[in-house]
Every structure is written in C-alpha cells, then in structure tokens.
C-alpha cells in the first residue's frame, strides 16, 4: 500500500536548497529509518521538477549499481538510467534520487563528478547507521549539503490530525504570556495523544486509519524490530540492541548518567566508545551530554563519559518501556491519555521534551552538582540563547517547585537568561521562572 504523504517542514528546506544551490551541490537527507525521508523527497521531486528518477538501492539491479563503478562516460550512464527507469531527463529540470545510498557506496562517491557535470540535480537519502559502515573506503564528496530529518514534530502531527489552528494559537498565548484557561485541558489531551502515537509516519497513519492503539503499537514494534536488525548488522554480539532497549529503564533509575556496565557488563573503553558512536550515529536516539562548565560554549566542556540517552521518538519510547509485556498488559496508553500517569512513568515527559528540543535544532546538555553528601541537584536541559544560558527543569506533574533551578541560578547568576519549568499545568510565572506546559516546549 502506498505510504501517505504528510506535510513536513523539511520540504521548505528542500526548496531553499534548490533555489540557492542551482545544481552546485547535491542534497543529502540524513535520519533514522522510517521517519519519512524517501516519501517526502519523492513528493518534492514530483512537484518541483519536470521529471525524476528514483533509484532505490535496496531494489536496484546489479547492472544499475555497476553504472557508478566507471564514470568515464556520463552520457552512457544517463542514457542507461533513462532506459532502465523509462523516464526522460531534462537538463536543469530533472532530479535523480539516490534512495538508501549507503547500499551503493560508489554512487555516493560519484556525486562529486555528477554535480560537476551540472546537467541534473541530485538528492541522496540514507540512514546514518548504514552510511558510516558502508562508506569507510570511499571518498566522501564535499559537494553535499546535509539536512537532518527527525520524526514528525508536534506541529506536523497536528497537521496530520487535520488541525491547522492549534499550534499558531499556542504561539499567540506564548507571545502574550496568557494562560490558556478553559482551553488548557484540550491542549494537554491533544499533546498526550502525540506522546502515545509519536512522530513516525507509519504509526501516525495507522492511528488515522484505525483509531486503535493496539494497531499503532504493532506498527511501532515493527519499526523497532527494523532498528534491531540494523543494530545486529553492526554489532553481532547484541550489545547495541541491549543499549537501545535499556533507555526507559536507565531513565527510570534517576541516576546522573547512563550506566553502560549495568546493561552490557564490563567492556573495553575502545569498544564502549565504538558502541556509543554507533548508537548516536543511528539517529534513533538523542544524546544529552553533561556540561562540566555550564556556559554559552558548552560544547567545549562536554563530558563524553557522562551522558543520558533518550529515544528520538517518544511514541517508540512508550513501546520500548513495555516491550516484554506486550500490548495487552500495557496500561500506559490509557493512563497517559487520561492524565493518570504514575510517578514512575514520568520519564516519558523528559523524553518528549528532549525530542522537541532536538528537532528544533538544539544541542542538548545537562548539569549536575552536589547538594549534600547523598543528594545532588540537576538541571535537565541547558540551552544557549545569545550570550546567556536558559536552564530547563522538567516535571511530570503539576508540581511547581524548582529547587534545582533556583540553586543553579544562585550558583551562576551572571550566566542566566530566562529560566523554565516544563510541567503539566497551564502557563504562568513564578517569580523569575516561567512555568511552561509541556506542549509549548517547541517555542523555547
């Protein structure tokens, strides 16, 4: 069945690239599997060019793949492609798509010469987890402009629900700093639906067609199984898969960091770093690193040994949290949708905040420091805004105390800009702290 084409913000980035590049660069669309890269790229090609050829390297014949082994005769390559795909290409009016380009490394290496030739535009798609593995022996072309895609964000999700009004209205409330009042409960329920379904297009489509969480969960489990297949191709020991599945449990432990050894046992430092790199490159997760010296240049003091890991899609996170029990025993759907989420499931809110901040283009950092001999303070997320830091604390309820925020601002008073507590109640101020409902996170 043909996959539904949802409206995606990345489409505007494609338009900008086409207008500004004018064929001088290829576009590489990166991201995890099943986030809708191929679908939106194909839609872009169909609407913005007179013709296009889509080469899916998962399906392409050995003859088509072999065309890129010898670039001496580009005329022959283009003629062969037009014949194989029964499509006429027009100079400067057609685009060739290299879908799942990691499956044909020589095609990616050829981009340098294809772009230099200048006849057509080129768009590549691929999952990073495979691109890194399969391109180690080729020259990566400098003629690529990279765009990272994410799962559908909250506004895109509302668009899919045929709701164009809600998110602009939320922005208006934010700009005026007015509470939503009577509209808050509906807005929060809509957002909890997003947390349950997530932003994977197949899961969203399943929900729209069935309105059945059981079917949605089945789709999400299929996506996670695909991720597991990729993980096992990289690490046959299964440790990479274990790390991914450990994300909900690690967050639930409320420790200061993701503890590798508790998941996979003791491992050599080099192997640990290799597994971590593979997990991060897969784009199936959002890494949040500890900033040892929280300042506007947090990347300079990033502690690569102290980090937290969140699932890149909160819908998948919900399914991961109950992976072994299966859907029949999974009460999180009912509890979250009815706002009866128990305290030990509060890390779902942390995950969705991480997802929303990452998809908005933020690098993610956090900070901890001792409170006393047995306890510590923690700022869940630190954002750089101009020359100041914006600390963010996340609560999974309406609980609006913010001891860590207050202590952090007292510790670094000259570094602080705005400060936020993200929680499950309406927008309001508490002194210098803005108490922000979780569905407004994308506005930060």
URNOR-V291791 format. One record per residue. N is the residue number from 1. RES is the residue in one small letter. PSI is psi in degrees with one decimal (NA if undefined). D_CENTER is the distance of its C-alpha to the mean C-alpha in whole Angstrom. Layout:
# URNOR-V291791
N_RES_PSI_D_CENTER + N_RES_PSI_D_CENTER
This chain:
# URNOR-V291791
1_x_138.6_25 + 2_x_134.4_24 + 3_x_137.6_20 + 4_x_140.9_20 + 5_x_110.7_19 + 6_x_153.2_17 + 7_x_126.6_17 + 8_x_140.4_13 + 9_x_-27.5_13 + 10_x_-20.0_13 + 11_x_-38.8_16 + 12_x_-32.3_18 + 13_x_-36.2_16 + 14_x_-43.6_18 + 15_x_-42.5_21 + 16_x_-44.9_21 + 17_x_-46.6_21 + 18_x_-42.7_24 + 19_x_-42.6_26 + 20_x_-36.5_26 + 21_x_-43.9_25 + 22_x_42.1_28 + 23_x_1.1_28 + 24_x_-12.4_28 + 25_x_155.1_24 + 26_x_157.2_22 + 27_x_123.4_19 + 28_x_116.1_16 + 29_x_111.6_13 + 30_x_158.4_10 + 31_x_170.1_7 + 32_x_165.0_7 + 33_x_147.9_10 + 34_x_21.1_11 + 35_x_-2.2_8 + 36_x_20.0_12 + 37_x_-54.3_12 + 38_x_-39.7_16 + 39_x_-48.1_17 + 40_x_-32.7_16 + 41_x_-43.2_17 + 42_x_-40.7_20 + 43_x_-40.5_21 + 44_x_-45.8_21 + 45_x_-41.2_23 + 46_x_-37.2_25 + 47_x_-27.5_26 + 48_x_-3.0_26 + 49_x_158.3_28 + 50_x_-31.9_31 + 51_x_163.2_30 + 52_x_155.7_28 + 53_x_126.8_28 + 54_x_113.6_25 + 55_x_103.1_25 + 56_x_106.0_23 + 57_x_-4.8_24 + 58_x_-25.8_23 + 59_x_-16.6_26 + 60_x_145.2_28 + 61_x_162.1_31 + 62_x_-29.4_33 + 63_x_-45.3_35 + 64_x_-45.7_32 + 65_x_-37.4_30 + 66_x_-17.8_33 + 67_x_-27.2_34 + 68_x_3.2_31 + 69_x_-24.3_34 + 70_x_113.2_36 + 71_x_16.9_36 + 72_x_-30.4_39 + 73_x_87.2_40 + 74_x_-32.8_37 + 75_x_-42.8_39 + 76_x_-40.5_39 + 77_x_-47.7_36 + 78_x_-38.5_35 + 79_x_-41.1_38 + 80_x_-41.3_37 + 81_x_-43.1_33 + 82_x_-37.5_35 + 83_x_-45.9_37 + 84_x_-35.8_35 + 85_x_5.9_33 + 86_x_47.3_36 + 87_x_137.7_34 + 88_x_129.8_36 + 89_x_140.9_34 + 90_x_132.9_35 + 91_x_126.5_35 + 92_x_12.4_32 + 93_x_7.3_32 + 94_x_157.5_30 + 95_x_142.3_26 + 96_x_126.2_26 + 97_x_125.1_22 + 98_x_93.0_22 + 99_x_134.7_19 + 100_x_54.2_18 + 101_x_-20.3_20 + 102_x_-18.7_19 + 103_x_-10.5_22 + 104_x_78.1_25 + 105_x_-35.1_24 + 106_x_-28.5_28 + 107_x_-39.8_26 + 108_x_-41.4_23 + 109_x_-31.3_26 + 110_x_-15.5_28 + 111_x_-39.0_26 + 112_x_-45.7_28 + 113_x_-31.5_31 + 114_x_-41.9_30 + 115_x_-41.9_29 + 116_x_-35.7_32 + 117_x_-39.3_34 + 118_x_1.5_32 + 119_x_-38.5_33 + 120_x_166.0_30 + 121_x_159.2_26 + 122_x_132.8_24 + 123_x_130.4_20 + 124_x_142.3_18 + 125_x_153.3_15 + 126_x_156.5_14 + 127_x_130.5_12 + 128_x_-30.5_12 + 129_x_-31.8_14 + 130_x_-32.7_17 + 131_x_-45.7_17 + 132_x_-40.9_18 + 133_x_-38.8_20 + 134_x_3.3_22 + 135_x_15.9_22 + 136_x_-22.0_24 + 137_x_12.6_28 + 138_x_165.4_27 + 139_x_118.5_27 + 140_x_124.6_24 + 141_x_136.7_24 + 142_x_-7.3_24 + 143_x_23.4_24 + 144_x_136.5_21 + 145_x_123.9_19 + 146_x_137.9_15 + 147_x_130.5_12 + 148_x_129.6_8 + 149_x_149.8_7 + 150_x_170.1_4 + 151_x_164.6_5 + 152_x_129.8_8 + 153_x_-179.6_9 + 154_x_-39.1_12 + 155_x_-41.5_14 + 156_x_-37.1_13 + 157_x_-43.6_14 + 158_x_-36.9_17 + 159_x_-43.7_18 + 160_x_-29.8_18 + 161_x_8.9_20 + 162_x_38.7_22 + 163_x_101.1_22 + 164_x_-11.3_22 + 165_x_-34.0_24 + 166_x_-50.2_22 + 167_x_-43.4_20 + 168_x_-36.0_22 + 169_x_-41.1_25 + 170_x_-39.3_22 + 171_x_-37.7_22 + 172_x_-43.0_26 + 173_x_-41.4_26 + 174_x_-45.9_24 + 175_x_-33.8_26 + 176_x_-9.0_30 + 177_x_36.1_29 + 178_x_141.1_30 + 179_x_153.0_29 + 180_x_-24.5_28 + 181_x_-122.4_31 + 182_x_-23.3_32 + 183_x_-5.4_29 + 184_x_-44.6_27 + 185_x_-40.0_27 + 186_x_-42.9_26 + 187_x_-39.1_23 + 188_x_-38.2_22 + 189_x_-40.3_23 + 190_x_-40.0_20 + 191_x_-38.6_17 + 192_x_-32.7_18 + 193_x_-41.6_18 + 194_x_-40.6_14 + 195_x_-36.4_14 + 196_x_-46.8_16 + 197_x_-41.9_15 + 198_x_-171.5_11 + 199_x_15.4_9 + 200_x_122.1_10 + 201_x_-38.0_13 + 202_x_-37.9_15 + 203_x_-40.3_15 + 204_x_-44.2_15 + 205_x_-40.1_18 + 206_x_-42.1_20 + 207_x_-43.9_20 + 208_x_-35.8_22 + 209_x_-33.1_24 + 210_x_-26.6_25 + 211_x_33.7_24 + 212_x_112.2_24 + 213_x_-27.8_22 + 214_x_-42.9_24 + 215_x_-38.3_23 + 216_x_-43.4_19 + 217_x_-37.0_19 + 218_x_-42.3_21 + 219_x_-43.5_18 + 220_x_-37.5_15 + 221_x_-35.6_17 + 222_x_-39.1_18 + 223_x_-43.6_14 + 224_x_-37.1_14 + 225_x_-37.7_18 + 226_x_-42.9_16 + 227_x_-41.8_14 + 228_x_-39.9_17 + 229_x_-43.6_19 + 230_x_-43.2_17 + 231_x_-41.6_17 + 232_x_-28.3_21 + 233_x_-31.1_22 + 234_x_-40.8_20 + 235_x_96.2_22 + 236_x_-12.7_25 + 237_x_-16.6_26 + 238_x_-0.9_23 + 239_x_-35.0_22 + 240_x_-41.3_18 + 241_x_-39.6_18 + 242_x_-39.5_20 + 243_x_-41.8_17 + 244_x_-45.1_14 + 245_x_-18.8_17 + 246_x_-6.3_18 + 247_x_-52.7_15 + 248_x_-42.7_17 + 249_x_-39.3_20 + 250_x_-41.0_19 + 251_x_-34.9_18 + 252_x_-22.7_21 + 253_x_-16.7_23 + 254_x_40.7_23 + 255_x_171.8_23 + 256_x_-9.2_23 + 257_x_165.0_21 + 258_x_123.6_19 + 259_x_101.6_22 + 260_x_-47.6_22 + 261_x_-28.6_26 + 262_x_-14.3_26 + 263_x_-46.8_23 + 264_x_5.0_25 + 265_x_-172.3_28 + 266_x_138.8_29 + 267_x_154.7_28 + 268_x_147.2_29 + 269_x_-40.1_27 + 270_x_-41.0_26 + 271_x_-39.0_25 + 272_x_-45.3_23 + 273_x_-37.7_21 + 274_x_-43.7_21 + 275_x_-40.9_19 + 276_x_-43.3_17 + 277_x_-42.6_16 + 278_x_-40.9_15 + 279_x_-43.4_13 + 280_x_-41.4_11 + 281_x_-23.6_11 + 282_x_-19.4_10 + 283_x_16.1_6 + 284_x_-6.4_7 + 285_x_161.2_7 + 286_x_119.4_7 + 287_x_136.0_11 + 288_x_113.0_13 + 289_x_150.2_16 + 290_x_131.8_20 + 291_x_109.0_21 + 292_x_-29.1_25 + 293_x_92.0_26 + 294_x_107.4_24 + 295_x_179.6_25 + 296_x_-23.8_23 + 297_x_56.7_23 + 298_x_-27.5_21 + 299_x_-23.8_20 + 300_x_-25.5_23 + 301_x_26.7_24 + 302_x_129.2_21 + 303_x_103.0_22 + 304_x_-9.6_20 + 305_x_-7.6_22 + 306_x_112.1_21 + 307_x_165.4_17 + 308_x_156.3_15 + 309_x_127.5_12 + 310_x_150.1_10 + 311_x_140.1_8 + 312_x_-21.7_5 + 313_x_124.2_6 + 314_x_-28.6_10 + 315_x_-43.0_12 + 316_x_-35.2_11 + 317_x_-43.8_12 + 318_x_-43.7_15 + 319_x_-40.2_16 + 320_x_-37.8_16 + 321_x_-25.1_18 + 322_x_34.1_21 + 323_x_-45.9_21 + 324_x_-29.0_24 + 325_x_-25.5_26 + 326_x_168.7_25 + 327_x_-35.2_24 + 328_x_-27.9_28 + 329_x_5.9_28 + 330_x_103.8_25 + 331_x_0.0_26 + 332_x_-33.2_22 + 333_x_-52.1_22 + 334_x_-43.5_25 + 335_x_-42.7_25 + 336_x_-41.9_22 + 337_x_-32.7_23 + 338_x_9.1_26 + 339_x_41.2_25 + 340_x_36.1_27 + 341_x_125.4_24 + 342_x_160.9_26 + 343_x_-35.4_26 + 344_x_1.3_24 + 345_x_12.4_21 + 346_x_-19.5_20 + 347_x_-11.5_17 + 348_x_-38.7_15 + 349_x_-39.3_16 + 350_x_-41.7_14 + 351_x_-43.7_11 + 352_x_-32.6_11 + 353_x_-43.8_12 + 354_x_-43.6_9 + 355_x_-45.7_6 + 356_x_-39.1_9 + 357_x_-41.0_10 + 358_x_-43.8_7 + 359_x_-18.4_6 + 360_x_1.7_10 + 361_x_11.5_10 + 362_x_136.8_11 + 363_x_137.9_12 + 364_x_130.0_12 + 365_x_156.5_16 + 366_x_174.2_18 + 367_x_135.5_22 + 368_x_151.4_25 + 369_x_156.0_28 + 370_x_138.4_32 + 371_x_-43.9_33 + 372_x_-163.3_36 + 373_x_-24.6_37 + 374_x_-11.5_35 + 375_x_164.4_32 + 376_x_155.9_29 + 377_x_154.8_28 + 378_x_132.9_24 + 379_x_119.4_22 + 380_x_-41.4_18 + 381_x_141.1_16 + 382_x_126.2_18 + 383_x_140.1_17 + 384_x_127.2_20 + 385_x_109.2_21 + 386_x_-119.4_24 + 387_x_18.9_26 + 388_x_163.0_26 + 389_x_141.5_23 + 390_x_100.8_22 + 391_x_144.4_22 + 392_x_126.2_20 + 393_x_140.4_21 + 394_x_130.0_19 + 395_x_142.9_22 + 396_x_13.1_21 + 397_x_-166.2_25 + 398_x_3.2_27 + 399_x_120.3_28 + 400_x_19.1_28 + 401_x_153.2_30 + 402_x_60.6_28 + 403_x_-41.4_30 + 404_x_-41.6_27 + 405_x_-46.2_27 + 406_x_-43.3_30 + 407_x_-39.1_31 + 408_x_-44.3_28 + 409_x_-30.4_30 + 410_x_-33.8_33 + 411_x_-38.0_32 + 412_x_60.8_31 + 413_x_-34.1_32 + 414_x_-12.4_33 + 415_x_-7.7_29 + 416_x_133.3_28 + 417_x_-122.3_27 + 418_x_154.7_25 + 419_x_142.1_24 + 420_x_138.8_22 + 421_x_117.0_23 + 422_x_125.5_20 + 423_x_-163.4_22 + 424_x_23.6_23 + 425_x_-176.2_26 + 426_x_161.7_27 + 427_x_131.0_26 + 428_x_173.6_29 + 429_x_146.6_30 + 430_x_90.3_32 + 431_x_-124.4_33 + 432_x_-5.5_31 + 433_x_131.6_28 + 434_x_121.4_26 + 435_x_114.3_25 + 436_x_125.3_22 + 437_x_145.2_21 + 438_x_-33.3_18 + 439_x_-7.4_17 + 440_x_5.3_18 + 441_x_-38.3_15 + 442_x_-14.8_13 + 443_x_-9.8_17 + 444_x_NA_17
